[in-house]
Amino acid sequence: FSESIALEPQTVSSDIDPALVDEVRTGLQQTPKRLSSRFFYDAEGSRIFAEIMRSPDYYLTRSEYEVLDTHKADLLRQFMLDNRPFELVELGAGDGLKTKILIGHFEDQQADFTYAPIDISVDALEGLVVDLRKQWPDLQLNPRHDDYFSALELLSSESNSRKVVLFLGSNIGNFAPDEAIAFYQQLHDRLQPGDLVLTGFDLQKHPAIIHTAYNDRQGLTRAFNLNLLRRINRDLDANFDLAAFDHYETYNPENGEARSYLVSQKAQTVDVNALGMQVPFQYGEIIHTEISRKFTRNQIEELARQTGFAMTGWFTDGKSYFADVVFEK
Ligand code: AVI
């Protein structure tokens, strides 16, 4: 496949996300081309993702909801061991729908805890805060608009309460294997002994079920993937023709990776004007946009072991589609 040509570099307006600029500049010059799913979540992307989570083919959200609802009392017992107050720190809180199951139960039990939701989407965070304040006016809330990695800095603050980091929704599946290890290592460095991490892992299952979740009949995943090109058109003054790209998804049951691609439906050149870039595409050329990994119990235990944690809780739904897993430092 042909190389992209960088024309004279231009100064990029300062209200554009510099991380998106870097991603487009480097990702569209690689072979194969790639763009990270991190950039899916502008206002429209977050809206489509909310629809995906409610869609019949995307089983993940329903399964995790069932896990948390069934096991909320056991989870509270683990979080409250030795009766210390605890601090729930949620990375990527989104609309907080699943976390509300836990918060509702913790409030009913008059548990001594605070809740710090962290998200890169201001819209999602604001909606969540308004909602939580209405439902539980006494809940101690410390919301933060940030990405996961900067948010991890929050954890180093001194406090005598137990930290419970929530990383739900199979967000861990969107990391490459080495990124997942680095992520838990960073968490481990910042936590104190006895602190906990609760992660939602999507489990390996019949490949057809996974394949359908990312090729849903309503075309939501397709719209979600293509929206990345719309975002680049808007933010970087590009001219991707959305009708000339298609969504393609694979699931490989040998390594548990679902992968999303955008496929060029013809030979074409796209201008990214804000970067002075012209990006040539051949017919059938792909942009890799997302990995959604599915795990086995052995892999999860190994991940804990490799990063210095002990796996102290394993909770699944009735079909064993999804697991919420407690790691203790
Ligand atoms: C956010 N993340 C866990 C979702 C997933 O399943 O990987 C994003 C998504 N991509 C396509 N559909 C949903």
Residues whose N, C-alpha, C, O or C-beta is under 5 A from the ligand:
A	BS01	AVI	G169 S170 N171 T221 I291 S292
